[in-house]
Each structure stands twice: as C-alpha cells, then as structure tokens.
C-alpha cells in the first residue's frame, strides 16, 4: 500500500484507530528494522509530543508536522510492503498507546525524551542543545529544552 493511501484512510478512521494507524506507519518507516524497545521509544517520543501543548492535539497531527517524523519526509508514493513489519508496528503502536493512556504510574523506556535521530546517519544541529536520554538500536533519544 502507498503511504499516501494509508494516510488518506487514517483521515477517515475514528479515534483512536486513526492515531494508531499514523503511529504504526511512523514506527514502520522510522524503525521497522530496530528492536521492539526502539520502536516503543519512538512511540513514546510521539506520545510525549502530543501531550505537550505546543504540538498538535492528536497523534496524526503531531506525526505529520513538517520535517518532524518520517510521515512528512518520506515520499507519499512509498510502498509499505513488509506485512510482518507492519503487523509488529501496529501491535507496538496499540500497546504503547494503551499503556500511555493508563492514568497510573507510567513506565517509560526513554523518560522525558522528545526528539530522536538515527545517529549513524546524521547529527542534527538541535542535538547540541539537548540532553541525550538513551541510545537504542541506531537511534539516539534526546530531551530538548523547548
């Protein structure tokens, strides 16, 4: 399925299925070859941004903000072909969203992290202004003073 088609479908879906679809697509694009813990960490960054007042009020809005996550960077013509990786991303997205919604004590893989990047590919300028929280797989997770 093309990324553009998936995002169009997400626009028609009710919440929270729309948000889970956007989050699963992000996990697939950003980290389908990473360990489960890395995918959970990326989901936490997205959920933490949604919870912050300065970002979009829903997860799809956060994940499609220009140049923030893969959904706004990868070509809309990109084909999601790996069904196993998609199913894994879908499960991780749903589980992390449910855990995040729990009002009790929240376990966090990357506490306070609100940014990440693939550290073996590039180091963004903002990394110099943040505090590294964790390295998981090939991603570095940071807390920035925004």
N, C-alpha and C positions, 0 to 999 in steps of 0.2 A: 504494500500500500504506500502511496506517496504521502510524504509529510503534510503537504497542503490539504489533502483529503482528510487525513486524520484530524488536523486542527479544525477543519470545517465541521466535521462531525462533532467534535468536542463543543463547538459553539451551540449546537442543538441539544446537547445532553443536559439533563438536570444535574444540579449539585447533589452530592459531592462526586458523582461519576465523571463529570467534565474535568474537575480538578485532578482526579486520579488518572484520567487519560493524559492530560498535559504533563503530569509528573512522571508517569511511566514513559512517555515519549522522551522527556528530558533525560531520565536515567538511561534509557536505551542509547540515546545519541551521545551523552557525555561519558558513560561508564559501563557499557554492556560487557566489556572485557575485564572489568575490575571485580574485586571480591565483593561479596554481599555487604560487608561493613562499609566499603567505599560508596556503594550505591545508597545505603542508609544515610551516610554522612552528607551526600549531595542532597538527598531529600530533606534532611534537617535544615540545611542552609536555605533551601527554598521556603520551607515552612516558617523558619525564623524571619525571613524577609516578609512573608505575608503577614505575620503577626506585628511587624513594625509599621507604625502609622505612615511612614514616608513612602511605602511601596503600595502597589495595587491592592484592593480589598479582597481579591480572590486569587487563587493559586495560578490559574491560567494567565491572568493579567500580570502577575509577577514574572512568570516564566517566559512571557513573550515581550517583556520590556526590551527595547533595542539594545543590542550588544551586551546583554547580561548573561543569558543562557543560550544553549545550542538552538532552541526553538526559533530564535530570531537571527541566528547566524548561518545555520545550515540551509542550503538551497531548498525551497519548497518542493522541488522535483525529486528530492532524495527519496529513495525507496527503502522502506523498512522491510527487510527480507528475512531476518533471523527470528523465526517464530519462537524458538526456545528462549532466546534473549528477551524477546518481547514479553513472554509469559512470566519470566523471572522478574523483569522490571515492573510489570503490573502487580504482582504479588507484593514486592517490596514497597511499591508506592502505597498500596492499600493498607498494608500492615503499619507502615510508618505514619500514615495519616491517622489511623485509628489510635495508635499509641500517643501521637501528638495531641489528639483531641481529648485524651483522658485527663480529667481535672486533677488527678492525684499527683504524686511525686513523679516527675518525668525524667527517665533515664535518657542521657544524651551521649551519643558517640563523639560529637565534636562540640562541646559546650561553648556557647557564645559565638561560634563561627558564623559569619555572614557572607563570606566570599571563599572561593576556591579557584584553583587553576591547575592545569596539567604541568607540573614543574619540570618535566623532562623536555618540554617543547618550547616554553616561553616563560619569562618572568615579567608580569605586568608592572607598570610603574607604581600602582597603588600598594603593591606588596611591601615596599619600603616604609610605608606609613602604618602598617598593621602589625599585629602580634600573631605569629604562627601558633595555631592550636594543635595541629596534627598533620602527619603525613600518612596517607592510607593509599596503598596501591601507587599509582603515579600521579596522585592529586595532593596538593598542599592546601590546607584549610586555614583561613585567617579570620581574625576579628579586627575590623577596622573601626576607628573612631569616626563615625559618620556624622 
